[in-house]
Amino acid sequence: MTIFDDRERAHEAEFARTGEMAFRVAARRNKLVAHWAAGLMGLTPAETDSYAKSVVQADFEEAGDDDVARKLIGDLAAAGVEVDDAEVRRALDEQMVEARRQLMEAR
């Protein structure tokens, strides 16, 4: 085994850890923003848990945040809550920061 092989394995491991952490942060962010939206919609705790799972699932529809934002805006509108795209995106950004903080503290 050469130094280059060791370096390559180290880079591959770091790449895998980075990808896993990004996935965990996004999932946590989606759960947090779902709780925010559930509060606006007046959902019960049981409904909030179910809703959070559906928001996390929505993130698998396409790359990026558009799928989650679209779900949140649609669900909030259906519940009679007036919210615009900018407000939802701001909530996504704020909850991303919170998700990172929570995961870093958990380490």
Helices and strands as residue ranges (DSSP letters): H 3-41, H 45-58, H 66-78, H 85-106
